[in-house]
Amino acid sequence: MSAPVRCSPWRVQEALHWAGAQLANTIDPAWAARSLLAHALGCTVTDLFVHPERPLTAEQQDAYRSLIARRSRHEPLAYLLGHRPFLDLDLIVDARVLIPRQETEILVEKAIALAQRWSRPRIADVGTGSGAIAVSLAVHLSHAHVLAIDASHDALQVAYENARRHGVGDRIEFLHGDLLTPLCLQSRSFRREGQPPCRQVELIVANLPYVSEEEYAALSPDIRLYEPREALVSAADGLEAIFCLLDTACPFLAVDGAILLEAGAGQSKAIREQAARIFPDARITVLPDYAQIERVICIDRAERGR
Ligand SMILES: C[S@@+](CC[C@H](N)C(=O)[O-])C[C@H]1O[C@@H](n2cnc3c(N)ncnc32)[C@H](O)[C@@H]1O
């Protein structure tokens, strides 16, 4: 009887080389292989370069192979690793939420600058998802009260977990519902005389779904097969959610308040025109992203006509 074949354990170098072929049909295979190997070994990517001869245990090898198999089926790297950097924060992410994008950091930076205007700004993040915007704002604006709203209970759980991890769980209110409706106060018969019909905020920030059905069908499998559809797609030309928010925002926004909206490529003009109809006196400006796409629309009531 021949002796059982004993495979020698993989070393870091071999493991990375093997993954190259497995991930050939995916985006940035070398980076994915390094990140997943570091994750399986519980070390940093730099450690892999420093110790290319480090052997893998059988358990580490199994874990790594399983991660590579999932990535070869286009599961996003951020979901496999369970977290994603956003500005200076590390956020947990999973299939319940959209993976925060770099473009959204532009909106957050603008919101931080704008919020200096108020001594105690109330900020509503509509469609909070992982809480990327809400948590960043709460961390960077210690004088703000943040409301994180989402139509998905699952997303709110992730947002709460991120807020807790970054020490701002008690400075954010998590509200479930459609757009700004969670800020509506009780029906007229329950309101006291003179009480407004809704809570007002100084700043509304929103990265709502803005992908059309047609665009969705053409998205990469990494996005289409794994990220929540309801976080991406909005009816018709992708503008329904943003327009609905604009159409209903007026009573919720303080007289010197502002709205910051993230938009998709080619949508800025239509959004600016709609905003100008609803807030004819507001100053409307646009911020480009790193690819010079008009990405963030700023509608500022305090800068009327300037
Ligand atoms: C594009 S994701 C943005 C997530 C996060 N704000 C970010 O920037 O990474 C949109 C989020 O809006 C939520 N959403 C979609 N329609 C909504 C609605 N009508 N009211 C409230 N939330 C909504 C989705 O559940 C999803 O979490």
The ligand as a MOL file (V3000), in Angstrom:
LIG
                    3D

  0  0  0     0  0            999 V3000
M  V30 BEGIN CTAB
M  V30 COUNTS 27 29 0 0 0
M  V30 BEGIN ATOM
M  V30 1 C -27.1750 54.6810 -1.8980 0
M  V30 2 S -27.5260 53.9680 -0.3060 0 CHG=1
M  V30 3 C -26.5850 55.1330 0.6700 0
M  V30 4 C -26.1040 54.6110 1.9760 0
M  V30 5 C -25.1740 55.5840 2.7260 0
M  V30 6 N -25.8360 56.8410 3.0190 0
M  V30 7 C -23.9070 55.8530 1.9450 0
M  V30 8 O -23.7540 56.9760 1.4460 0
M  V30 9 O -23.0650 54.9510 1.8290 0 CHG=-1
M  V30 10 C -29.1970 54.4790 -0.1170 0
M  V30 11 C -29.8910 54.1050 1.1930 0
M  V30 12 O -31.1770 54.7270 1.1610 0
M  V30 13 C -32.1380 53.8420 1.6790 0
M  V30 14 N -33.4190 54.2310 1.0680 0
M  V30 15 C -33.8610 54.0120 -0.1890 0
M  V30 16 N -35.0470 54.5880 -0.3810 0
M  V30 17 C -35.3780 55.2010 0.7890 0
M  V30 18 C -36.5070 55.9540 1.2150 0
M  V30 19 N -37.5170 56.2320 0.4010 0
M  V30 20 N -36.5200 56.4330 2.4780 0
M  V30 21 C -35.4780 56.1710 3.3270 0
M  V30 22 N -34.3960 55.4570 2.9720 0
M  V30 23 C -34.3320 54.9790 1.7190 0
M  V30 24 C -31.6530 52.4550 1.2960 0
M  V30 25 O -32.1790 51.4820 2.1580 0
M  V30 26 C -30.1380 52.6310 1.4240 0
M  V30 27 O -29.6890 52.2670 2.7020 0
M  V30 END ATOM
M  V30 BEGIN BOND
M  V30 1 1 1 2
M  V30 2 1 2 3
M  V30 3 1 2 10
M  V30 4 1 3 4
M  V30 5 1 4 5
M  V30 6 1 5 6
M  V30 7 1 5 7
M  V30 8 2 7 8
M  V30 9 1 7 9
M  V30 10 1 10 11
M  V30 11 1 11 12
M  V30 12 1 11 26
M  V30 13 1 12 13
M  V30 14 1 13 14
M  V30 15 1 13 24
M  V30 16 1 14 15
M  V30 17 1 14 23
M  V30 18 2 15 16
M  V30 19 1 16 17
M  V30 20 1 17 18
M  V30 21 2 17 23
M  V30 22 1 18 19
M  V30 23 2 18 20
M  V30 24 1 20 21
M  V30 25 2 21 22
M  V30 26 1 22 23
M  V30 27 1 24 25
M  V30 28 1 24 26
M  V30 29 1 26 27
M  V30 END BOND
M  V30 END CTAB
M  END
